[in-house]
């Protein structure tokens, strides 16, 4: 174990799980309408390993990290779809007569 002084250089990602009461929806069904979940700050998320609630500031940080990871994954999927052969075929290349699309077929 290494000795260290001060905070870590990178924030650790905590694995999150769904709240067992609201099943991750952040609301529970009342008699006539939905109510905020009484547990875990009405977020619907708990620590997956222990089932305990996170502190509010830590919850915001962890959800932001998950959102950023999801955005990166969406961008990677968009970029991989744009380079597929059928996407290149459908995209206008303006090489035809009058600047129309020419596919060579």
C-alpha positions as a Markdown table, in Angstrom:
| # | Residue | x | y | z |
|---|---|---|---|---|
| 1 | Unk | 0.0 | 0.0 | 0.0 |
| 2 | Unk | 1.4 | 3.4 | -1.0 |
| 3 | Unk | 1.3 | 6.4 | 1.1 |
| 4 | Unk | -0.4 | 9.4 | -0.5 |
| 5 | Unk | -1.1 | 12.9 | 0.6 |
| 6 | Unk | -4.2 | 14.8 | -0.7 |
| 7 | Unk | -7.0 | 13.7 | -3.0 |
| 8 | Unk | -6.7 | 11.2 | -5.8 |
| 9 | Unk | -5.8 | 12.5 | -9.2 |
| 10 | Unk | -8.8 | 10.8 | -10.9 |
| 11 | Unk | -12.3 | 10.4 | -9.5 |
| 12 | Unk | -13.2 | 6.7 | -9.0 |
| 13 | Unk | -16.3 | 5.4 | -10.8 |
| 14 | Unk | -18.7 | 3.8 | -8.5 |
| 15 | Unk | -20.9 | 1.0 | -9.9 |
| 16 | Unk | -24.5 | 2.1 | -9.5 |
| 17 | Unk | -27.6 | -0.1 | -9.2 |
| 18 | Unk | -31.3 | 0.5 | -9.2 |
| 19 | Unk | -33.2 | 1.3 | -6.0 |
| 20 | Unk | -35.0 | -1.8 | -4.9 |
| 21 | Unk | -38.2 | 0.2 | -4.0 |
| 22 | Unk | -38.8 | 2.2 | -7.1 |
| 23 | Unk | -36.7 | -0.1 | -9.5 |
| 24 | Unk | -34.7 | 2.9 | -10.8 |
| 25 | Unk | -37.7 | 5.0 | -11.8 |
| 26 | Unk | -37.2 | 7.6 | -8.9 |
| 27 | Unk | -41.0 | 7.6 | -8.4 |
| 28 | Unk | -43.5 | 5.3 | -6.6 |
| 29 | Unk | -47.1 | 4.9 | -7.4 |
| 30 | Unk | -49.4 | 6.8 | -5.0 |
| 31 | Unk | -53.2 | 6.4 | -4.8 |
| 32 | Unk | -53.9 | 8.8 | -7.6 |
| 33 | Unk | -50.5 | 10.0 | -8.9 |
| 34 | Unk | -46.8 | 9.2 | -8.8 |
| 35 | Unk | -44.8 | 10.4 | -5.8 |
| 36 | Unk | -41.0 | 10.9 | -5.5 |
| 37 | Unk | -39.3 | 7.8 | -4.0 |
| 38 | Unk | -38.7 | 8.3 | -0.3 |
| 39 | Unk | -35.3 | 6.6 | -0.3 |
| 40 | Unk | -32.0 | 7.6 | -1.8 |
| 41 | Unk | -32.8 | 11.3 | -2.5 |
| 42 | Unk | -35.4 | 10.3 | -5.1 |
| 43 | Unk | -32.7 | 9.5 | -7.6 |
| 44 | Unk | -33.5 | 5.8 | -8.2 |
| 45 | Unk | -29.8 | 4.9 | -7.9 |
| 46 | Unk | -27.8 | 3.2 | -5.1 |
| 47 | Unk | -24.3 | 1.7 | -4.7 |
| 48 | Unk | -24.5 | -1.6 | -6.5 |
| 49 | Unk | -22.2 | -3.5 | -4.1 |
| 50 | Unk | -23.8 | -2.4 | -0.8 |
| 51 | Unk | -27.2 | -1.1 | -1.7 |
| 52 | Unk | -26.6 | 2.1 | 0.2 |
| 53 | Unk | -27.4 | 5.7 | -0.9 |
| 54 | Unk | -24.7 | 8.0 | -2.1 |
| 55 | Unk | -24.2 | 11.5 | -0.7 |
| 56 | Unk | -25.9 | 14.1 | -2.9 |
| 57 | Unk | -22.7 | 15.6 | -4.2 |
| 58 | Unk | -21.2 | 12.2 | -5.0 |
| 59 | Unk | -24.4 | 11.2 | -6.7 |
| 60 | Unk | -24.3 | 14.2 | -9.0 |
| 61 | Unk | -20.7 | 13.5 | -9.8 |
| 62 | Unk | -21.3 | 9.8 | -10.6 |
| 63 | Unk | -24.3 | 10.5 | -12.8 |
| 64 | Unk | -22.4 | 13.1 | -14.7 |
| 65 | Unk | -19.6 | 10.7 | -15.3 |
| 66 | Unk | -22.1 | 8.1 | -16.6 |
| 67 | Unk | -23.7 | 10.7 | -18.9 |
| 68 | Unk | -20.3 | 11.7 | -20.3 |
| 69 | Unk | -19.5 | 8.0 | -21.0 |
| 70 | Unk | -22.8 | 7.5 | -22.7 |
| 71 | Unk | -22.2 | 10.6 | -24.9 |
| 72 | Unk | -18.8 | 9.2 | -25.9 |
| 73 | Unk | -20.4 | 5.9 | -26.8 |
| 74 | Unk | -23.1 | 7.5 | -28.9 |
| 75 | Unk | -20.5 | 9.5 | -30.8 |
| 76 | Unk | -18.4 | 6.4 | -31.4 |
| 77 | Unk | -21.5 | 4.6 | -32.8 |
| 78 | Unk | -22.4 | 7.6 | -35.0 |
| 79 | Unk | -18.8 | 7.7 | -36.4 |
| 80 | Unk | -18.7 | 4.0 | -37.1 |
| 81 | Unk | -22.0 | 4.1 | -39.0 |
| 82 | Unk | -20.9 | 7.0 | -41.1 |
| 83 | Unk | -18.0 | 5.0 | -42.5 |
| 84 | Unk | -20.0 | 1.9 | -43.5 |
| 85 | Unk | -20.1 | 1.3 | -47.3 |
| 86 | Unk | -23.8 | 1.8 | -47.6 |
| 87 | Unk | -23.6 | 5.2 | -45.8 |
| 88 | Unk | -20.9 | 6.3 | -48.3 |
| 89 | Unk | -23.0 | 5.0 | -51.2 |
| 90 | Unk | -26.1 | 7.0 | -50.0 |
| 91 | Unk | -24.1 | 10.2 | -49.3 |
| 92 | Unk | -24.1 | 12.8 | -52.1 |
| 93 | Unk | -20.6 | 13.1 | -53.7 |
| 94 | Unk | -21.7 | 15.8 | -56.3 |
| 95 | Unk | -19.7 | 14.1 | -59.1 |
| 96 | Unk | -22.7 | 13.7 | -61.5 |
| 97 | Unk | -24.0 | 16.0 | -64.2 |
| 98 | Unk | -25.0 | 19.3 | -62.7 |
| 99 | Unk | -23.6 | 18.4 | -59.3 |
| 100 | Unk | -25.9 | 15.4 | -58.7 |
| 101 | Unk | -24.9 | 12.2 | -57.0 |
| 102 | Unk | -22.9 | 9.7 | -59.1 |
| 103 | Unk | -22.6 | 6.2 | -57.8 |
| 104 | Unk | -21.0 | 4.5 | -60.8 |
| 105 | Unk | -23.8 | 2.0 | -61.2 |
